[in-house]
Amino acid sequence: MSNFVSANKFVLHGRDLIVTYGEVGLDGTPYFSYTKTGISLALKGNQIRVISTEIGKVVSVSIRMTIDTGSTSFTILIPRAMLTKGQVSIPIKTVAITTIHKSSILPMLNGGQRDLYTTTILSGTASIENHP
């Protein structure tokens, strides 16, 4: 029997940003909160896109949607993190990418680079969240 347990809750911050990602909320689905100056989002379930890769979980959410000018997504790399039984949390560092997806209802304005990226280094904690 292993003495390690996989972290399932991540609380991270960097610059003017605070992010919480939990793999399983009270309703059994993932949850994600995003707080940045002027923006506060609480997302859950299928509003969160998760892909497992060899470098960790890639977790993406939409933080701004418009009909005619594109959208903005926020993606965070969640590292594999193991805690020993009885450990409350461990420190982690990771990276997030905010992507502006450019679009226009005018076809002649849809040329050039369509996705613009900004990276943010995040640090915080990984922990184990248990629900009854």
C-alpha positions as CSV (number, residue, x, y, z in Angstrom):
1,M,0.0,0.0,0.0
2,S,1.3,3.4,-1.0
3,N,2.0,6.2,1.5
4,F,1.3,8.8,-1.2
5,V,-2.0,10.3,-2.3
6,S,-2.6,12.5,-5.4
7,A,-3.4,16.1,-4.8
8,N,-6.8,17.1,-6.2
9,K,-7.1,20.8,-5.2
10,F,-4.8,23.5,-6.3
11,V,-4.8,27.1,-5.1
12,L,-2.5,29.3,-7.1
13,H,-1.6,33.0,-7.4
14,G,0.6,35.3,-9.5
15,R,0.6,39.0,-10.4
16,D,-3.0,40.1,-9.8
17,L,-4.5,36.7,-10.3
18,I,-5.9,34.0,-8.0
19,V,-7.0,30.6,-9.4
20,T,-8.5,27.6,-7.6
21,Y,-9.0,24.3,-9.4
22,G,-10.6,21.3,-7.7
23,E,-10.9,18.0,-9.5
24,V,-14.0,16.9,-7.6
25,G,-16.4,19.4,-6.0
26,L,-19.4,18.8,-3.7
27,D,-21.5,17.8,-6.7
28,G,-18.9,15.3,-8.0
29,T,-17.7,17.5,-10.9
30,P,-14.6,19.7,-11.3
31,Y,-14.7,23.4,-10.2
32,F,-12.6,26.4,-11.1
33,S,-12.5,29.9,-9.8
34,Y,-10.7,32.8,-11.5
35,T,-10.2,36.1,-9.9
36,K,-8.3,39.0,-11.5
37,T,-8.8,42.7,-11.2
38,G,-12.3,43.4,-12.4
39,I,-13.1,39.8,-13.2
40,S,-14.4,37.0,-10.9
41,L,-15.6,33.7,-12.4
42,A,-16.9,30.5,-10.8
43,L,-17.0,27.6,-13.3
44,K,-17.8,23.9,-12.9
45,G,-18.5,20.7,-14.7
46,N,-18.4,20.9,-18.5
47,Q,-17.4,24.6,-18.4
48,I,-13.9,23.2,-17.6
49,R,-11.8,21.4,-20.2
50,V,-9.2,18.9,-18.9
51,I,-6.7,16.9,-20.9
52,S,-4.2,14.6,-19.2
53,T,-0.7,14.7,-20.8
54,E,2.8,13.5,-19.9
55,I,3.6,17.0,-18.5
56,G,0.5,17.2,-16.3
57,K,-3.1,18.1,-16.7
58,V,-3.9,20.9,-19.1
59,V,-7.0,22.7,-17.7
60,S,-8.7,25.4,-19.8
61,V,-11.7,27.7,-19.3
62,S,-13.3,30.5,-21.3
63,I,-13.0,33.8,-19.5
64,R,-14.5,36.1,-22.1
65,M,-16.9,35.3,-25.0
66,T,-18.2,37.7,-27.6
67,I,-20.2,37.1,-30.7
68,D,-18.2,39.1,-33.2
69,T,-14.7,39.9,-31.8
70,G,-13.4,36.6,-30.6
71,S,-12.9,35.2,-27.1
72,T,-10.3,34.8,-24.3
73,S,-9.4,31.5,-22.7
74,F,-7.2,30.8,-19.7
75,T,-5.2,27.6,-19.5
76,I,-3.2,26.3,-16.6
77,L,-0.8,23.4,-16.4
78,I,-1.6,21.3,-13.3
79,P,1.5,19.3,-12.3
80,R,1.3,15.8,-10.8
81,A,1.6,16.3,-7.0
82,M,1.8,13.7,-4.4
83,L,1.3,14.2,-0.7
84,T,2.2,11.7,2.1
85,K,-0.7,10.6,4.2
86,G,-1.4,13.2,6.9
87,Q,0.3,16.0,4.9
88,V,-2.1,19.0,4.6
89,S,-0.6,20.6,1.5
90,I,2.6,21.0,-0.5
91,P,4.0,24.1,-2.4
92,I,3.9,24.0,-6.2
93,K,4.8,26.3,-9.1
94,T,3.3,26.2,-12.6
95,V,2.5,28.3,-15.6
96,A,-0.7,29.7,-17.0
97,I,-1.5,31.0,-20.5
98,T,-4.1,33.6,-21.3
99,T,-5.0,33.4,-25.0
100,I,-6.8,36.1,-26.9
101,H,-8.6,34.4,-29.9
102,K,-9.1,37.1,-32.5
103,S,-12.1,37.0,-34.8
104,S,-14.2,39.4,-36.8
105,I,-17.5,39.2,-38.5
106,L,-15.8,41.0,-41.4
107,P,-13.9,38.3,-43.4
108,M,-11.2,40.8,-44.6
109,L,-10.1,41.3,-40.9
110,N,-9.5,37.7,-40.2
111,G,-5.9,37.4,-41.6
112,G,-2.7,37.2,-39.6
113,Q,-2.0,35.6,-36.3
114,R,-5.3,34.6,-34.7
115,D,-4.1,33.6,-31.1
116,L,-2.1,35.9,-28.9
117,Y,-0.5,34.5,-25.7
118,T,0.4,35.9,-22.3
119,T,2.1,33.7,-19.8
120,T,1.9,34.0,-16.0
121,I,4.0,32.1,-13.5
122,L,1.9,30.9,-10.6
123,S,2.8,29.5,-7.2
124,G,0.6,28.2,-4.4
125,T,-0.4,24.9,-2.9
126,A,-1.6,21.4,-3.8
127,S,-3.8,19.6,-1.3
128,I,-6.3,16.8,-0.9
129,E,-9.9,17.7,-0.7
130,N,-12.3,15.1,0.7
131,H,-16.1,15.4,0.5
132,P,-18.5,13.3,2.6
